[in-house]
C-alpha cells in the first residue's frame, strides 16, 4: 500500500485529491497539511511514501518544505502540484530533489499513476513543461570536446546511460538502445548515482544539462 500525505492550503483541493486517491486499491491517504510547516511535521510523524506538495502555500511554501524534507534520513518522494504553469518552479523543485511535477488540472487517473511512478523511485520527466524548463533555465558551459570535469569519474558506458536518462528514457528503453539487459542498466545507474552523489533521476537530468553533456534539442546519433 502506498501511503500519501496531501499538502495544500485549500481544503477543497485536499478533499478532491483524497477522494481520487482513496478510490485506488493500492493507495492510502494517511494525512493532510494546510501549509508547508504542517507538511513537514505531518510527514515526519506519519512517514508517508509520497507527499503531494502544493508550491504556493502561506508561511513555509512547498519548495522550502520540500527542501527540508529531502534532508531527512529517510525522505519521502515529493510530487509537486500547482495551478501555476511557471518553469522556474519546476526547475527549483527538480534541483531540490522532487520526484515529479504536475499541474492541478491533471486527470484523476493521471494523478494516481503519478503517485505510483514516484513511489516506485522513478521520476516524472516526460511532460512538455519539463522540456521547457531544461531549455530555458539550465545554464550550460561552452561546448567542449572533452569530458566535463564533474563527470570525469564516470565510465563511457555510464555517460551513455546518463545521456539517455536526461532524455527521459526508461530503463527498458535504455537497455534496448544500448543492447544491454535491464539489470545491467540498473547497475550502471546505481554506480553513476553513487559517483555523482545523486538522489534520483531528476537530479541526474539537471547534472547532465548543467555540465553540457546533453543540450536542449539534441537528438541521439
N, C-alpha and C positions, 0 to 999 in steps of 0.2 A: 504494500500500500504506500502510495506517495503522499507524504504529509506536506500540506501547503499552508503558508501564512499569507493573508491578503492585507496589504498596506496601502490605504488610500484615504484621503481626507473627506471623501464623500460617502456617507453611509449607504446611499442608493447604489453606488458603483460597487462597493464591497459586497452588498447583498446580491447584486446581479452576478458577480463573479462566483460567490459562494454557491448560488443556485445552479450555475452551469457546471461547476466542478463537482459538487456533491452528487450530481446525476451519474458521474462516472464510477464504474465498479472498482477502479484501481486508484482513485484519488480521494483524499480526505482533507477538508479544510479544518485545520486544528486551531485556528485563531485569526483575529483581525486586529489591525492597528490603524489609528486615525492620523498619525504623523510619524516622522522619521524616528524620533526619540522612542516612541512607543514600539515602533517596528523593531528597533534594536533590543529593547527589553523583552518583548514577546518572543523574538527569535532565540535569544539566549536562554529563555526559560522553557520554551516548547520544543526547541531543536527541530524545526521543520526541514524537509529535504529541499524545498523550493520556497522562495519568498517572491510573491508578485508585488513589485515595488513601484508605486507611482513616483514620478520625478518631482512634480511641483506640489509640495505639502508645506504647511506652516511650520515655523520653527526650524527644526532639522529637516532638510529636504531629502528626497530619495537618493540623490547622488552621495551626499555625506553619509547617510545611513548605510548605503552600500559599501562605501569605503571602510567604515568602521567594522561592519560585519565580516568583510572579507579579510580582516586582520586576525579574526578569531582562529583558534587552534583547529576547530572543525567547522569551517564556514558553510553556510547553506549555498545552494545555487540561487542566483538572483536573476529574475526575469523582469526587466524594466517595462513599465506600461505608462503611456502618456497620450494625451489628445494632441500634443504639440509635435508636429512633423518637422522638428528642427535638428539638423545634422550635428550641431555641436553637442547636444545632449547625448546622441548616440556615441560619438567619439569619446566623450568623457566617461560614459558608462563602460565602454569596452576597455578603456585604459585602466579603469579601476578593477576590472576582472568580472564584470557582469556577464552572465551566460547567454543573454539574449535581449532583444528589444522589440516590443510590439506596440502598435497603436491601439487605442481602446475600442476602435470600431472593428476589431478583428472578429471573425465569425466564431460562434461558440465552439465548433469542432476544432478550429484552428488553435483556440486558447488551450483546450485540453491537450491537443497534440504537442503544443509548445512546451507545456509543463512536463510532458513525458520525455521530450527531447532533452531538455536541460537537466532533468532528474537523472537521466542516463549518463550524464557527464559530457554530452555533446553541446554544441553551440549553434544558435540560430544565426547563420551568416548569409542566407540567400536573399532576403528582401532587398528591393531596389534602394531603400533608404540606407542600407549598409554600404552598398556600392558607392552611393554619392558621398558618404562620409569619408571613404577612403580617398576619393578623387579630390575632395575639397580641403580636407584638414590635415592629412598626413604630410609632414614635411620630409622630403627625400633629399639625400645628399646628391652631389653631382654624380653623373654616371661614371662608373669605374669598371675596368676590365678585371680587376682583382676581387677577391672575396672580401666583403665588408668585415672590418675588424671584429665586431661583435659576434659575427658568425664563423670566425676562424676556427672555433672549437668543433664545428660540425663536419662530418664526412660529406663527400659529394652526394651520396645517396640520401643522407638526412636533409641536405639542401633541396634535393628534388622533392622530397616529401613535404618540406616546408612550403615550397612554391605552390604545390597543389592544395595544401591546406588553405593558403592565402586566397586561392581562387574558389574556395568554398566546396572543394571536392570531399566526398565521404570516404571512409576507409576503403570501402569496396571499389569505388571509382579510382582511387589512388592505386590500389592493388592491380586493377585491370590495366591501367595506363603504364605502370612500371613493370608489369609482368612479375608481380610478387604475390605471395599469399597474404591474406588479411592479417594473419598472425604476425608475419614479418613486418608489415606496415605498422601495426600496433607497437611492435618492439622499437622500430625507428622513431615513432612519435614519443614513446616513453623516454628514449635516450635524448632526443633533442629538447624535450621539455625540461629534463633534468639539467642538461648542459647550459640552457639559457635561463634557468630558474623561472619557468613559465607555469602558470596555474592551469590554463586551458587553451582551447583553440582560438578564442577571441584574442587573447594576448599574443598568440603566435602570429595572427594576421597583422596586428599592429606592428610587431617587430619586423615582419617581412617587408612591409611597405616603408617603414621608417628607415630601414637600412638600405633601401633601394634594391633589394633582392627581387621584388616584384613592383611593377609600376602600373598605375591605372590604365586600362585599355590594352594591356599586354595580352597576347594570345600565346598558348603553348605552341612551341615549334617542334 
